[in-house]
Amino acid sequence: MTRQKLRLRDETRDADLFVWLDTLLRDLRHAARSLRRRPAFVATALASLALGIGANSAIFSVVDAALLRPLPIPDSGRLVMVKEFKGSESSGGNPQRLRDWATQVDAFLAAAAFYGESVIWRSNGGPVRLQMVRTFGDIFPVLAVAPALGRAFTAAETRGLGAPVVLLSDAAWRRHFSADPRMMQRSIVLSGTAFTIIGVMPPSLQYPEEADVWSPGPADVQNASRQAGFLDTIGRLKPGVSLQLAQTTVETVAARLRQQYPATDRALHARVVPLQEEVAGEARTPLLVLLGAAGCVLLLTCVNLTSLLLARAGERAREASIRAALGAGRGGLVRLFLLESGLLALAGAGLSLLAALFGIDLLKSLLPQDLPRLGSASLDVRVLVFTALLALSCALFFGLAPAWRASRINFAAGLKEGGSGATAVRRDSWFRGLLVVVQVALSVVLVVGAALLAITFQKLRQTPLGFRPQQVLVVMVEQPWNTAKPELDRFQSALLERFRAIPGVRTAGFADRLPLEGGSQTGPVQIQGRTLPPALESAAAGRRAYGGDYFQAMNIPLLQGSWPVRKDQVLINRTFAERYLAGTNPVGQHVTFDRKNPKWLEVTGVVGDTRKSVEKSADAEVYADMSTVYWPMARYALRAQGDPTALTRAVREGIQAVDPTFIPSAIRTMDEGIDRSVSSQKTRASLIGGFALAALLLACVGIYGLLAGDVTQRRQEIGLRIALGARPADIFSLTMWRGLRLAVLGLTLGLGAAYALSSALGSLLYGVQPGNPLVYAAGCAVALSAASLACLLPARRAVRTDPISSLRHE
C-alpha cells in the first residue's frame, strides 16, 4: 500500500510539473506574440536596453580589470607597497633602506624592490626598445612565482655580482624570440651590455604590467646612498598579519631609522598600502564616477520602460479581464506581464553584448593608455555574469509595476463596454508622474556633473604653464642607469650639437624632466648663513638639471640676475626665492643639497615657475648644470622656426649619426604633450557629457509620453473646456503646467542630490568649486528648457483639439 501511494504521488507530481511547464510555455508564446504586435515599442525598448546595459558592461569591464580583479600574482591580497615620505613629500626607496625593511619589519615574510628603465635591443629587424625591471633583493619569493623555463637569479646575481643575466617575460619571449626554448644561456646585448638569458617568466605574471625583461640592479646601484630615492618597495605579509599591524611595525622601524640616520632619514615616514590599491592609483574615482553615470542612464531607461509598460497595462485592462474570466487568475496575469518584461530584458541583454564589444574597444581608444591593466579589459565570464545580473535587475525593475497593476485590475469593470482602461490609465497617472520626477532629478545630477567636469577641462586648458609650448619639438632620450658618467655626458652633448645644427632649429636645450612630466629629484636644502624654520628645514625642494639653451628653447623667462657661466652656479625659480629667500636679494646666495659634505652653489638668477602638471602649481626648484649630476634621462626641447613636426626626420637622422643603435623613447611636439596631460579630463568630460545628454533625452521622452497620454485620455474634458469658452492660451498653459510642475519638482530634488554627491567629484575638479551656484543655475536652465520642449508638442496638440469630435468620442 505504501509503495502504491509513493507511485501515485510521483505520478501526480510529474503531472503537475508537466502542466506547469505547459502553462509556462503557452504564456511565453503569448508574451512573444503580444510583443510582436507592437514592433515600434519593442524596437525602442531593445535599443534603449542594448545601449544602456552595453555601456554599463563596457565600463564595468574596465573597472573590473583596473580595480576589482586581483593582481595576476598568487595570493596578491598579502602584497603591500611601502610608501616612503620625507616630510610631506613622497620619496622613492633605496637599497639600504630596503635592507632595513626586509630585516627589521617582522610583519614581512619577504621584501624586495625594483625600478624600471628603458633599454635597446638591436634585433635583426632593427633596434627595439624594451622595458627592463631592475630588481633589488630576492623579488620572486615576494611575488610567489618562479620562472616557467630556466632558473631564477642566484644569491650572487641578486646582489648584482658576476656576469649580467636576464629573465624574459613570457610576452617578450613569444613576441621577439618566437617562444624558442633554445634561447636559454644565449647572449643578448641590451644598450651595449651583454646579458645571458637564463629563463622565462610564467605568462600569469603581469606585474609590473610593462615588463619585458628582468635583471638584478647593477652592483654600483645596489650600493646607492641612503639619500637616493628611486625604488618601489614591496613586501609580502606573513599569514595572519593585518594591514594595521604591518603599518604599526613599519612606522616603529621608521622612527628607529630617524634616530639612527639623522642626516638622511630625519624626516622619514612610511605608509603601508595594499599593492592592489597602489596599482589602481588615481584611476579609482574617475572610473567609479563613469560607472555611476552609466548606471544613472540605465536607471532612466528602466524608468521610461516602466512608464510605457504601465500605460500599456492600463490599455490592456479589457484583455486582462477577459483572460481572468477564462480562468487565468491574478497569478497568471502577473506571470504573463513578468514574462513579457523578461523577454524584453533577455533580448536587450543579447544585443547589449554587441554594444559592449564595441564599447570596450571605444573605451580602450579614449581612456588614458596608462590606466592600469586597460589592455586586459574584455568581455569575459565576469562581465557576462554582470550583464546577466543587470538584465535580470532591469526585468524586475520595469516589470514589477505593470505586473502589480495587472493584479489589481477590477475585472468586472474591465468587461463592461467602454471599460478599455482609460480609468485605469488615469489612476496610474500619479505613479507615472513620480517616475518623471525621478527621471528629471537623475538627469539634473548628470548635467551638473558634466558641467563641472567641462569647466575643469576648460580651466586646465587656460591655465598659465610658465612657458610657451608653440613651435617646440620634444625628443625623449633614456639610457640605462649604469651608463658611465663620461659616456653619458659625451652622448648628451653630441646630440645637442647635432640638434642645433639642424636647419630650422632656432635654439635647443635639454633637461632631466620637462614641465607637466611630474616631479624631479628632491631633497632638503640649506642656505649658507641662514637658519631655516623647522618646516623648511625638513621640506624637500626640487633638484633640476639642464643643459644648453633649455630656458630659451622653452621660453621660460629670466626674472632676475643673469645666466650661469660656471658649473658651480645655479638658477632658482620664483617659488624657491619666495619661500626660502623672502626679503633678501636671492642673487649671490649659496645653496646646497648635501648637508653632510656641503658643496655650495651660487645663485646667479631667478627664472619663472613651470608646472609639474596642469593641475599642480610649481614647487620650489633649483636648476643645476646637467654635467654636475648623474641623470640618464634627458628631454631635448627644440624651438623651430616654423612647424616643429618638420624637424622629425632630421632629428632621427641626427640620433643615428651619433649612435646607430639608439632609438629615442618618443618624439612629439610640446602641444601634443599638453594634450596628453589633459586627455583624461577631456575624456571624462566627454563621456559624462554624453551620458547627461542621453539622460536629458530620456527625461524628455518620459515627460512627452506622460503628457501625450494625458492629453489623449482627457480629450473629452479638453473639448468640453473649449466648448464652454476656454481660450487656446488657457488650454496651452494648463497642459504645459502639468509637465513643468513635475519638471520643477524633479529639478529641486536633482539639485539637492547633485549637491550631496558633488563631493565625490572634488578630486576630479580644478578651478571650480563643487557647489558653484552658477553651474547649478546653468544645469537647472538646461534641464528646464529641455522639459519645456518636451511639453510643447502635447500642449499644441491639446490646443488643436476639435470640441465637436471629442465630445462625440467615447
N, C-alpha and C positions, 0 to 999 in steps of 0.2 A: 504493500500500500504506500509506503514511504517512497519507494522508487518511482511509482506511478505519479505521485504528487510532484516529485522533482522534475519528471519528464514534462508534465503539464505546465509547470512553472517556467521551464526553459522554453517550451514552445510558445507560451503566452508572451514571454519577454522578447523572443525573436520576432513574433508578430507585431508587438508594439514598436520595436525598433524599425521594422520594415515600414510600418505605417508612418512613423515619424520621419524617416528618410524620404519616403514618397511625398509626404506633405512638404518637406523642405525643398525637394527638387521642383515640385509644382510651383511653390512660391518663388523660387529662383527664376523659373521660366516666366512667370507672370511679371516679376520685377524687371526682368530684361525686356519683355515686350512693352511694359509701361514706359521704360526709359527710351526705348526705340521710337516711341510715338512723339517724343519731344527732342528732336535732334539738335535744335538750336541751344536748348538748355543744357543738354548733355555735352555738347561741344564746348560751351563756355565753361562749364564746371570742370571738365577734364583738362582744358588748357590752363585754368587757374590752379588746379591742384598740381598739375605737372610742373608748372613753373615754381609754385610755392614750395612743394616738397623737394623738387630738384635743387632749388637754390639752397635750402637747408641742408640737404645731403652733401652737396658740393662743399659748402663751408664747413660742415661737420668733419668731412674727410681731412681738411687742412687742420682743423682744431685737434682732431684725434691724433694726427701724425705729429703735430708740434707740441701738444700739451698733455694729452691723455695716455697715449700709447707708451708703455715702458720702454726705456732705452734698450737697444739691442745688446745688452750685457747681462750675463747671468746674475740674478738677484740684485738688479740695479737699484732697488729701493734702499740698499745698505751703503750705497756710494754717496759721498758728500764731497763738496769742494771747500777748501779753506780759503776764505777771502781775507786778505791782509789789508790793513789801513794804516797810514801814517797820519795821525791826527784825524781829520775828516776826509782826507784824500785817499782814494783807492790806490793800492800799490800791488804789483806782482810779487811773487815769491822769489827766493833764490836758493841755490843748492845747500848752503849752510843752514838756513832755517828749515829747509825740508828735512834735514837730518834731525833737527830738534823735534819737529812734529812727529817724525817716524819713531824716534826712540823715547820721547818723553810723554806722549799722549797715549795713556793706557786704553782709551776708548777705541783706538785704531787697531784693527787686525794687521793692516799694512798701509803704507802711504808712499806715494810717488808723485812725480811732477813731469811736465812736458812743456815745450813751446813748439811753435810751427815756423817753418821757414820754407822759402821757395828755392828749388834747385833746378838745374837744367841738365837734361839727359840728351846727348846727341845721338839720336837713333839713326837708322838707315834712311828714314824718311825726312830727316832734318831735326833740328833742335826741338825738344819737347820740355815744357815747364811742368814739373811735378811738385806736389806739396809733401814735404818731409816733416814727420813728427820726431823731434829730438827728445829722448826720454832721460829721466834722472831718477835713479833708484830702480828697483825691480817692479816695473809697472804692470806686468802681466798677472801676478797674483792679486793685485788690486782690482784689475778688470776681470779676474777669474776666467781667463782664456789662455789657450796655448796655441802655437802655430799648427795649422792643419797639415802642413807639409814642412819637413825640415826640422829645425830646432830653434829654441829661444836663445837669448843672449846669455853668455857665461857671466860669472861674477866679475871677472876682469873686464869683459866687454861692457858690462853695465856701468862701470866706472870710467869708461872712455879709454881704457888701456888696450894695447895691441892693435892689430890691423883693423881698419874700419869695416864694419859689417852692416848689413841692411836686411830687413824683412819687407816683403812686398805685401800690399793689401791684395785681397782676392780680386777686386775690380781691376787694379793695375796689372796684375799678373795675367788676367784674361784679355784685357784691352791692348796691352803693349807687348805681351810675350806669348800670346795665343795659348795660354794655360799649359806651357811646355814644362814638364817636370825636370827636364834636363838642365834647366836654368840654375838648379841648385849648385852652389860652390863656384859658379861663374862670376866673372868680374863685370861690374858696371861702373862707368865713370859719370859721376854727378857733380856738376860745377867744378870740374878739374880734379876731383878726388876720386880715387878708385875704391869702390866698395865691393865686398864679397857678398853675394846673395846667399843667405843661409836658410831661408824659409819663406813660407806664405801664410798669412793670417787667415783665419776662417772667414767665410763670407758673412757670417752673422755679426761680426764686429764692424760696426759702422760709427764708431766714436774714436777720435774726432771725425766728423762726417766727411771732411775733405781730404783725409789722409790717403796718400798714395804709397808712401814708403815709411818705414820705421827704422830709426837708428839711435844708439845712445849718444848723448851730448858729448862733444869733444872734451878731451881731458882738461884743457885750459879753461873751458867754460864750466866744467864740473867744479872748479875751484874758484868761481867768481866770488867777489867780496860780498859781505853782508849788506852793503849799501845798495847792491843791484836789485832790480825788481823786474823780472821778465818771465817768471814761471807760473803756470796754472797748477796748483797743488790739489791732488785728490786723495781721498782716503776711504778705506772700507771699514765700516763699523763692525765691532765684534758682535756676535749674536747676543741679543738681549739688551744691547746698549741703545738708549734712546737718543734722539737728536738733542734734547735738552741737556742730558748728561755729557754728551760729546762737547757741546758748547761750553759748559762749565769747565770741563777739563782743558780745553784749548785756551780759554781765557786765563786759567791758572798758569799754564805754561807761558803764555804771552807776558803775564805780569812778572814771571821769573826772568824772562829774557830781557825785559825792560831794565831790570836791575843789573843783570849780568853784562849787558852790552849797551850802556847808556849812549855811546857815541852814535850808534846806528839804529837801535831799537827803542830809543827813549819814548817815542810817540806811538809805538806799535800796538795795534789792537787787531783782533782776528774774529771772524764770524764763520760759523759752520752752516753751509747752505746745501740742501739736497741737490745732487747733481742734476736731477730731472728739472728742478726749478731753475737752476743756473743755465741750463741749455735753452730752456724756453725764453729766459731773459725778459726783455720788454715786449715780447710778442703776445703775452697772455691777455692783457687788457684789450688791445685792438681787435684780436681775434674773437674774444668773447663779446665785444660790442657788435661786431659784424654778425655773429651768430644770433645775438639778441634781436638785431634789426631784421634779419631774415625771418626769425620766429614771429615777430610782430606782423610782417606781411602775410605769413601763412595763417596767423590767427585772424587777420582781417578777411582773408579768403574764406575761411571756415564760417565766419560770422555772416558774410554775404550769402554763402550757400545755405546756411540755416534760415536766413530770412526768405530766400527764394523757395526753399522746401516747405517752410511754414505756409507761405502764400499758396503753394501748390496743394498742400494738405487741406487747406480750407476750401479750395475749389473742388477737391475730390471728396467732400463730405457726403454727397449723394452716393457716389460709388462705394465709399466705405460703409454706408448704411445698408446698401443692397447686399454687400458681401457679408455683413454681420447678420442680416436677416436670413441668409442662406446657410448660416451655421459657422461662419469664420470665427466669430468671437473676438473679444478685445485683444486677447493674446495673439491671435493670428494676425490681426491688423498691425500690432506693434512689430511682430516679426517681419511682416511684409515691408514696412517702412524702413526698418533697420537693414533688411537685405538690399533694398534699393540704395541706401547710403553706402553699404559695404561694397556693392558692385562699383559704385562711382569711385570710392576710395581705392579699391583694388586696381581698377583701370588707370586711375590717376597715378598710383604708385608705379605701375609698369611704365607709363610714359615718362614719369619723373626720373627713372634710371637713365633714359637717353639724355634728358636735360642735365642730370648730374654729371654724366660723362663729359658733355660739352662744358659744363660749368667748372669742373676740376681743371681742365686744360686752360680755360679762360683765367681762372684764379692763378694758376702757375705762371701765366704770362704777365698778369697785372701786379701780383704781390711782390714785395722786395725779394730778390733772389737769396739774400742772406737769412731769410726766415728759416728757423730750424726745421730740418727734415721735410722741407716743402716738396722735394722730389719724390718722397715716398708716399705722398697722398695719392690714394687710388680708391676705386670702387671695390673694396674688399668685403669680407664677411661682416666685419664690424659695421661698416657703412650700410650694408644691406639690411642688417638687423635694425639699425637706427631708422632706415627708411620704412621698414615694415611696421615698427612701433609707431612711427609718425603717422603712417597711413591709417593704422587702427585707431589712434587717438583722434584723427580727423573724422573718421567714420562715426565714432561715438559722439564727437562734438556736434557735428551738424546733423546727425541722425536722431539723437535722443529727443530733441524738442518736437520735431514732426511726429515721431512715434508716440510721445506723450500726448500730443494734441489729438492723434487718432484714437487713443484710448479713452478720451473724454468727450467724443462726439455724441450728441443726442440723436440716436438712430431714428427715433420716431419723427423728429423734426426734419431730419435729413431725407426721409422718404416722402415727405409732403411735396406736392407740386410747387415748384419755385424754391424749394429748400436746397438750392445749389451751393450753399456755403458762403453766401455773401455776408450773412450774420456772423458766421464763424471767422471770416477774414477780418471783419471789423473788430471782433472780440480779441483777435491776436494782434491787432494793430499796436497796442501799447507795448507788447513784448518786442515786436519788430522795431518800434521806435527806440526801445532801450538798446537794441543791437546797433542801431545807427549811432547812438550816443557813444557807444564803445568804439565803433569804427573811427569816428571823428577824433576821439581822445587819443587813440593809438597813432593816428596819422599826424596829429599835432606833436606828439612826442618825437616821432621820426623827423618831422620838418624842423623842429627846433634843434635836434641833434645834428642834422645835416647842415643847418645854417651855422652852427658853432664851428663845425669842422671846416666848412668852406671859408669862414672868416680866418680861421687859423692858417689855412693854406695861403690865403691872400696876404696875411701879415708876414708869414715866413718869406714869401717871395719879395716883399717890400722891405725886409729888414736890412739895414746897412751892414755890410760884411767887413768893411775896413780895407777893401782892396777893389780893384777894377778887373773883373773876370773877362771882359770882352777881349777878343783877339789874343788869347793866351792858350797855347798848346801845352799840355802836361804829359811828361814822359816818366813813367814809374819804373824805377830800376831797383831790383833786390838781388843781393848776393848772400852767400852763406855766412853765418855768424863766426865761423872760424877762418874767414879770409884774412890774410896777413895785412896789417895796417899799411905798410908801404905799397902793397899791391892795390889795396882799396883806394888810397889817395891817388895813385897813378891812373887807375881806371876812371875815377870820377872826374879828375882834371882833364884827361884826354877826351872824355865825352863832352865836357863843357866846351872845349876848344872846337871840336867838330861841330857842335850845335851853333856856336857863334859864327862859324864860317858859312853857314847855310844861307844862300840868298833869300831875302825876305824876312830874316830874323833881325829885329831891331835891337833886342837885348836878351840875355839869357842868364839864368842863375839856378841854384838848387837849394833844397832844404831837407831836413830829416822828415818833416811832415808838412803838408800844405794846410792852409785853412780848411775847415769843415771836415778834416780827416780824423778828428779826435785829438786826444792829448799827446803829450810827448814825455820824455824823461822828466821826472820831478824829484825834488829833494828840498830839505830845509836850507835856507840861505843865511849868510851872515854879511853884515855891512861893517866895513872897517871903521873903528872908532865910534860905533853906535851900539847901544844896548836896545835890543828889540823887545817889545812887550811879549809876555809868555805866549799869547795866541799866535803872533807872527813868528816867534822863535821856533815853534813846532810845526808851523804851516809849511806846505810844500809849494815851491814855485816851479814853473816850467823851465826846463833847461833845453833850449832850442839850439840847433846848429844850422848854418847856412854857408853857401859858397857862391862866388861870382856876383853878378848883379841881381841877386834874388829880389831885393826890395824894389828895384827899378822895374824888373820884369812883372812883378805883381802889382806895381803902382801903390805900394804901401808908403805913406808919406813920412819923411823925417821931420818931426815936430820941434826938435831942439838939438843943438850940438852939431856934431859932424860925423861922417862915416869913419869907422875904424881903419887904421893904416898898419897896425901891428897885430900879431897873433894873440897878445895878452890884453887886447882891448875888446870890449863887448858893447852891445846895444841892449837897451831895456825898452819894454813897451810902456804905454801911458799908465796902465793899471798898476804895473810894478812901481813906477815913480810915485803914484798917488798913494799906494798902500805902504810902501817901505821907506820912501824918502819925502814924505809930505813936509812942506815948509822949508825945504832946502833945495839948493841947486843940484840936480842929480848928476850933471856933467862933472867929471873929475872924481866922483865917488868910486870906491873899490868894493867889489863883492866877491864871494866865494861860496862854492857848494861843498868844499872839503873842509870840515871843521877840525879834523884830526891833524892834517898837514895842509894848512890853508895856502892856496895859490891865488893871490889877489888879482882880480881882473878889473881893469879900469873902464868905467862907463864913459863913452865918448858921445853918446847921443840917445835920444828918445824917439821911438817910432810909434806909429799908430797901432791901435789894437786890431787884431783879427780874431774872428770867432772860431772856436774848436768845432762847433756845429751850429746849424742855423738857429736851434732853439736856445743854445747856451752862450752866454756872454763870455768875453775874453777873461782869461786868468792872467795873473802876474807872470811875466816871462822874461828870460834873459837869453839873448842871441849871441852865440859864440861862433868863431870860425870852425867850419867842419873839420879842418885838419887837426884841431886840438882835441877832438873827441873821437870815439870809435862808434860808428853807426853805419852798418852795411846797407841801409835803405836810403835811397835818395829820390827826391821828386824834383824833376827838372821843369822849370817854367820858361817857356819861350814866347816872348811877346812878338807877334807877327806884324808886318806892315799892312797886311790885308787879311784874307781868310786863313785862319790858323790850320785848318784841315789840309790846305795845300802843301803844308810842310811835312806831312806824314811820311811820304815816300823818301824824302831826303833824310829824315830822322832815322828811318830804318837802315838806310844805306850808311849813314854815319856810324851807327852802332856796329854794323857788320865790319866796317873798316877798322874799328878799334878792337873788336873781338868777334870773329866769325861764328863762334859757338854760342854767343849770348843772344838772348831774346828778352825784350822788356816785359814787365808784368802787364802793362796797359799803356796805350796812347790814346788820349782823348782831350777834348777842349775843356777849359775850366767851366764853361757854361754847362756842359754835359755833367760835370761833377756836381754843380749846384742842383741840376735837375734830379740827379740820383739822390742827393741828400734830402730832398723834399718829396721823393716819389712815394714813400709810404703814406705821407699826409695827403697827397693828391689822390692816391688810390682809395684811402678811407673816405675822403670827402665824396669821391665819385660814386662809390658803392652805396654809402649811406644815402646820398642824394638820390640815387636810382631807386632804392627801397622806399624813400619818402615819397617820390613821385608815384610809385606803384600804390602806396598806401592811400595817397590822396585820390587817385583814380578809383580805387576800390570803395573808399568812403563816398565818393560822388555817385558811384553806381548804386550803393546802398540807399542813399537819400533819394535818388531818382526812382529806384524801384518802389520804395515805400510810398512816395508821393503819387507816382503814376497809378499804383494800385488803389490808393486812397481816392484819387480823382475818379477812377472807374467805378468804385463802389458807391461813391457819393454823387453819382451822376444825376439822380433824381433830385436830391437836395439842392444841388447847384442850379439845375434847371428851374426849380421852384423859386429859388432866390432871385434869379434873373427875371422870371415872370412877374415877381412881386416888386420889381423895380431896382434891384441891386445893380449898381454901376459896374462896368468891367474892372475899374480900378479896385473896387471893393473885393471882387472875386479874386483878382490877381494878388492883392495884399494878403487876403485870408489864406490862400494856398502857399504863398511864399513864407508867411509867418509860421505855418505848420512845420516846414522844413527848417527854417532858420532858428526856430526855437530849440529844436533838437541839436542843431549845429552849435549854438551858443552854449548849451549845457555841456556838449562834448568838448568844446573849446576850454571851458572852465576846468573841467576835470583833467583834460590833457595838459593844460599849462601847469596845473598843480603836480601832475605826475612827472612832467618834464623837469620841473624844478627839483623834485625829490630825487630823480635819477641823474641829474646833471653832475653830481659829484663823481659818478663813475667815469665821466669824460674828463675830469680835471687833469689827469696826467697826459691827456692827448691834446690839450688846448695850449695855445700860445697867443698872447696879445689880446685875449678876450676872456672875460670872466664868465664862469658857467651860468651865473644869474643875470647876465646883461639884459636889462629891460628892453632895449631896442631890438634885440634878437627875438625876444618873446613877442613883442608887438608885431614885428615883421612876420613871424610864424603864424600869429593869430590872423593877420590880414590875408596872408596867402590861403590859409585854410578856410576863412570866411568867404573869400572870393570864389574859391572852388565850390564851396557849398551853395553859394548864390547861383552859380552857373548850373549846378545840378537841379536846383529848384525851378529854374527859369522855364524849361520845356513843359513840365507838368502844369505850371501856373498858366502858361499861354494856352495849353490845351483846355484848362478849366474855363478860361475866358471865352473860348470859342464854342462852348457847349450850346447846342441848339435846345432851347427850353421845350419846344413842342415835341421833338422826337424823344427827348429824355423823359418827359412826363408820360409818354406812351409806353416807354420801355419798362419791362418787368425784369 
